[in-house]
Amino acid sequence: MGGLLKRLAAVPPAGAPAGHAGDTPTLDDLLRALQPRLLDEYGHLVNEARRDRSRREKLRSVVLQVLVRDNVGHARLSREALADELTSAMVGYGPLEPLMADPDVTEVMVNGPRQVYVERHGRIEPTTVTFRDEDDLMHLIARMVAPLGRRVDVSSPYADARLPDGSRINVIIPPLSLEGPVLTVRKFPGRPLCLNDLVGLGTMSEEMAEFLSLCFRGRLNVLISGGAGSGKTTTLGALVGSLPTAERIITIEDSAELRIQLPHVVRLECRPPNAEGKGEVTMRQLLRNALRMRPDRIVVGECRGGEALDMLQAMNTGHPGSACTVHANSSAEALTRLENMVLMADANLPLSAIRLQIRTALDVIVHQARFRDGRRRVVEVSLVRKEGALLCPVFRHAIDEGGVERFERVAGVALESAQAERLIREGLTVPAWVAGE
């Protein structure tokens, strides 16, 4: 062993008499000294544990054996705790490990090495977690993105990626970030939420959930709109999860977030360009390829550009019952956003033709919002009319003067006859108010 490791081997484990404080290496010293050696001897186990978190316990056992064999300890930690620290430093999330393991944390926001925030129950709050320095934070970032085929450096100073557990991460570093390396991790529940879960959380009413499920199972095309963090993807996943198990569903996402517990799901994910600027696979390319894969449904995680035109064409040409999400502040603005995105496709279509495509393709728009206290609510469900006024609200979220919330159905609003007939052809029982009877 090197000089520092010889000193470390002499450090008594927790509970044993400690020597002079100045002679005792810090925990950081110990971790920095042991990591390279463990990586050199047991690199294959480390790589396995990085790919599969279930293998971490095997790696921890090996680390503990090494500590016992070489009589390495720490004055304030048991060898078991030290093995946990070393394992976490090599394959875990370092200082972020307890936050990543906390089921109540839905977002982790690292603004440089000294400032870490989390979102719990929809509210952002500071934490006491810190990193030693920028290098320590960059080491964690590199360890998170490297197994995912991404890299972050001066030539490529930002990246999006998806962790093995489905969490989405975004990284941006200096010189683009003036706060030091910034890491944002969006976590997802241990299991995907269903419509009943959303009803229980107060996101929508039971009647609203039944109506949306009926429309989607009846092959009506659905657009879910809302702001960032409003729960659009969660609602989309819950809707798709209500479908029959026999259908072939193809999902297309920029960064795969949808987790659908159905047997016949094909998940496609975009690919960014490599360091040489080559190899990019866009959502438009994946959407066009999906049309050749015999889909019963096409689900686009989020339309952001010209792929909106391909999505509308798919809905209009033999793929009813498809769905996507879009960023917007209201149902009406969602349609305007769609128009703008279709124009980004450079198809040279007149605005009248684009609006006709939107009117004929879409059937239902679900608009969702995030409230100041962190709660997510479906604030409006609207039908897209094929003639006359374009939008017709069928459900609304309301708050009375006393602050009492409720979901209300707009009286006298029903599906158009062609839409109701589509549900009946799918063998569904259509309530009288839905069919306009």
Number of C-alpha atoms within 10 A of each C-alpha: 10 8 8 14 18 13 15 24 19 16 21 20 20 16 11 12 10 15 12 7 9 7 11 18 16 15 16 10 13 21 16 13 16 19 14 13 13 18 14 10 10 14 15 12 19 22 16 16 21 19 16 13 13 11 15 21 13 13 25 22 15 17 22 19 14 15 18 15 10 14 16 22 25 24 20 16 16 15 21 16 15 24 22 19 19 23 26 17 19 22 22 22 18 19 18 17 13 13 18 21 11 10 13 15 21 21 24 23 20 24 17 21 21 17 16 21 18 23 18 16 13 20 14 17 12 11 13 8 15 16 19 11 12 14 12 14 23 22 12 21 21 15 18 22 20 12 14 14 9 17 23 18 13 11 8 13 16 20 17 19 24 18 17 14 11 18 19 19 22 17 22 22 21 14 11 13 15 12 16 20 23 24 23 19 21 21 22 20 13 9 9 15 18 21 26 16 13 20 16 12 13 17 25 26 23 16 14 22 19 13 18 21 19 21 25 23 20 24 23 23 25 27 23 26 30 25 16 13 16 22 20 27 22 20 23 24 21 24 23 25 19 18 17 12 13 10 14 17 25 22 26 26 22 20 19 19 22 23 20 22 16 16 12 14 17 14 16 18 17 17 16 17 12 13 11 6 8 9 11 12 14 16 26 20 13 18 23 14 10 20 17 8 12 12 19 17 25 25 24 26 25 23 22 18 17 20 24 28 24 18 24 23 16 20 24 16 10 12 21 22 21 27 28 23 24 24 21 21 16 19 24 15 14 22 22 14 20 25 20 17 18 26 19 16 16 10 10 10 11 9 13 9 10 18 17 11 17 23 18 17 24 24 25 26 27 25 28 28 24 19 11 9 10 16 16 21 22 27 21 24 24 21 21 24 17 17 10 8 8 15 20 18 19 21 24 18 18 13 10 8 6 6 8 8 12 14 21 16 17 12 10 10 17 20 20 17 11 11 17 20 16 16 20 14 11 11 11 15 11 17 13 9 12 19 18 14 8
